């Protein structure tokens, strides 16, 4: 084993160890659950990025190494977005999520394994990314992002923001913060209850149709004065097997049955899920499902959410290195 490989192996081991040791360094100042950072030695990764260089060039690889991207929500969609960003050589990635890995995540989420059930997704993600890209600086926030804590993160430090969370109030807060900071943002629309991965496309939110979540977002963004937003969405009609208990009402009313929470409060209406469903019960006043207000999860499958995550990451990477979409 040569010296560079040995240094890389040691760096990965240290970063992985750090990823398993939560700290309160940022929590003290930002009033969030837990934040942790892992930063490995800046090891030249010539072999790791060789194929990327052949495609986009040396200058693009160097540019990506200097960029910092925030990924909000690292579940079925956001987890794969973070994976692609790390493998493309993005120099710093912030991960925002307070969820733990559950058995029900295994069918579609990259961080979900039997060996990781019960672990915080941010911990698992930080360890995996450190192993993929030892030079990447990882900042993980164990927090459920809502308007009430939106000001605790400084969006001006980011070069790009990925919105892959599942509450409308949180999505609007992310988009509003990014727009005010002048930071590009791309947002995932509904990915659950969908079966056709080839139906997803990139568009401006105000050019979308069919997707119930996109409809709600268009209305709320207009009220906010936002006139454009890059999104990944599908025109495939959401599928439902009837187990949610309100399928008949959904089928009769279509996307008009979907309503939105205001400032995280559903006020008796259904909660709109970014992972695809209008099939949800009311949520509690803090914007999170509790007790009888626990959301009814949409259906999902292994090959759909990852595609959305990869498309999100692709848009970020192409924008950061100046490749315009045709």
N, C-alpha and C positions, 0 to 999 in steps of 0.2 A: 504494500500500500504506500503510495507516494505521500509527501508531506501535505499537499493540498487536500487530498482525500481524507487524510487523518484529521486535519483541522476542521473540515466540513462535518465529519462524523461527530467530533467533539462538540462543535457548535450546535448541531441538531439536538444532541443529548441534553446540553445545558438549557436550550430553549424549551425543550419538552418538560424538563424538570420545573422550570419557572412557570410554565403554563398550568401546572398543577398546584401552584401556591398562590391563592387569591390574596390580594392586598387591599388596603383601604386608602392607598395614597391619594387617589382621585376622589374616592367616595367622601372623604372629609370635606373637600372643597366643593364638590358638585352635588352632594346629597343624593347619591345613587347607591344602589345595592352593593355592587362590587365592581371595581375596575382593575384591570391588570395589564401590564405591558410586558412583551417579550421582544427583545432585540438581539439578534445574533451578529456575529462579526461580519463585516462587509467583505465577504469572500467572493472573488471573481468567479462567476459561474459560467465559464465559457462553454463547457459541454452541455450544461442544462439549458442554455438559451440558444444553442447552435441552430436548431430547426426554426426557431422564431426569427433569428437574424436572417436566415435564408429567405424568409417570406416578407418581412417588413424592413429589414436593414439594420445596420449597427446603430444609426442615430435614433431610430425608434426604440430600440431596446434600452439604450441609455436614457432616453426621455422617460420611459415607463418606470425605470428604477428610481427616478426622482419624484414620482407622483404619489399622492396620498388620497385614497378612496375610502369612503365610509359606506358600509353595507348595513342597512337597517332591516333586521329580520334575517336569520340564517337557518330557516327551515327548508322545506322542499324546494323553494325557488332560490332564496338568498344564499343557501349553503353552496349550491352549485355555482352561483355568481362569484362568491368569494373564492371558490376553488379555481375557477378559470382566471380570475385576476391574479391569484398567487402564481399559477403556472405560467402566466404571461410575463411575470417579472415585475409587477407593480411593487414599488419600494416600501410602501406603508399602507396597511389596511386596518381600518377601525371596524370592529364588530359590535353591533348593538342588539342585544336580545337577553331576555331574562328567563327563558324557558329551559327546561331540562328534557333530556332525551327520554322518550316513552316508547314502549313496545309498538304502539300504533304508528310510530314514525318510520319504522323499519322498511315499510313497503316503498318509500320514496325519498328519504332524506339521507344525504351522503354521510352525515355524522352519526347516524343511527345504526348501532350494532348491538347485539346482545351484551357485548362487553362494555358498552357505554351507557346503557340504560340507567337513568337516575343521575347522570352527570350533567352539569350545565353545558349547554351547547357551545357557549363561548369558550369554555375550557377545552373541549374536544377540538373545536375549530382551531384554536391557537396552537395546540400541540401538532395538529396535522399540517397546518400552514408552515410552522417552523421546520417541519421535516421536509416539506416540499421546497421551500425557499428560505434557507437559513439567514439570508441577508435581509429578509423582509421584517420591518418593524410592525408588530402587532399590538394594537390597543383594544382591549375588550371591555365592554361596559355591560354589566349584568343589570339591565334596566328595561322596563316596559315603557316604551316611548309614547308619550301623550302630550297634548298641549300644556298640561300642568307642569311638566318638567322639561319642556322643549328648550328653555333658555339655559339649561345646565350644560349644553354642548355648544361649542364655538364652531359654527359651520364655516367660518372664514378660513380655517386651516386646511380645508379639503380642496382637492382639485376636481373631484366629482363625487356625487352622492347617488347611491342606489336605494330605492324604496322598494322593499319586498316584505312589508309588514301587512297585517290583516285587519286593521281597524281604520275606518274612514277618517275619524278624528286625527289619528296619528299620522296618516298619510298626508292629510292637508297641512298638518303642522310641519312635517318634513319638507314638503314642497314650498310652503311659505317661507320657512327659514332659509332654504337654499336659494330661492329667488331673491330674497332681500340681501343675501350675502354675495350675490352675483356668481353663484357656483352652479354649474350644470347639474341637472338631476334627471334621472330616468326612473319611471315608475311601472311596477307590474300591476296589471289589472287581473281579472279573475282567471285562475289556473286550475281550480278544483272543479269537479263535476264535468270535466272535459276529457275527451278520449282521442282527439286528433291533434298530435303534436305539430303536424304540418300546417295547421290552420293559424298558428300564431304569426303575427306580423308587427312591424314597427310603424308607428304613425303618431301624428299629433293627436292629443286627446279629443280635440274638437272635430276630428275627422273620423272618429270611431262610431261604431253602431253595434247593435245586438247585445253586447256585453252589459249586464245589469249594473255592475260596479262602475264601469266607465260612464254610464248615464248619470249616476249619482254624482260622480266626480266632476263631470262637466258642469252641472248645475252649481255645485259648491265653489268650484274654481272661478266661475263667472262672478259669483258674489264676492269673492276675494279680490277680484280685479286681475286674475291671472289669465293671460290671453294665449298662452301656448305651453305645452308640456309633452315631452317625448314619452311614449308609453309602449309597452308590449302587451298586445291583447289578441283575442280570438273572436271571430264571428260565429263560432260554433255555439249552438244553443246549449245551455247547461243541461246536463242529464240528471235525472233523479229517479231512484228506484222506489220512491213512495214511503220509505221508512222514516222520513223526517216528520210525517204526520200532517204537513200542510201542503203536500204536493198538489192536491186538487185546486187549492186556492192559488198556488203559484201558476199552475197550468192555465187557469181561467183568466188571471189578470196579467200574465206574462211579466215583463220586466217592470211594469208599473207597480207591481206588488212590492218592489224593493224600496225601502225607505232608509233614511240616514240619521245617524245620531248627531247631536249638536254638542260640541265641546265634550265629546265622550259620553253623552247621556242619550239613551235611546228613547226615553219618554214614552214607553209603551209600544214603540214600533219595532220592526225587525232590525237586527244588526247585520250590516252588509259585510261580507267576508271577502278579503282580497284573494283568498284561495278558491273563490268561485261561487259561493252559495248565497241565495236569499233565504235558504232554509235554516233559520236561526231563531232562537227565542230572544226575548228582551234581555238586555244586560243590566248589571247593577249601576248605581249612580256614579261610580268611579270609572266607568267605561270598560270594566273587565267582567267577564262572566263569573257569576258566583251562585251557588245553590241552584234554585229553580231557574235562574237566569243564565245558566251555563249554555254556551252555544252548542248547536247541533252541528257536528263536523260534516263538511261536504265530502263526497266521494273523491278518491284520488287513486292514481296508479303510477307505477314506477317510471314510465317513459314520458310523462307530460311535464311535471314541474321542472325537471332538470333542463328541458329544452328552453323553457322560459328563462331560467337562470343563466344559461349560456348565451342566449340572445341579449339579455341585459348586459352581461359582461362584454360581449362583443361590441355593443354600441359604445360602452365606456372606453374600451381600448382603442377603437377606431377614431373616436373623437379626440382622445388624448394624444394620439400620434398624427392627427391631421389628415386621416383618410376619410374623405367625404362619401356618404352614401349616394349612390346613383339612382 
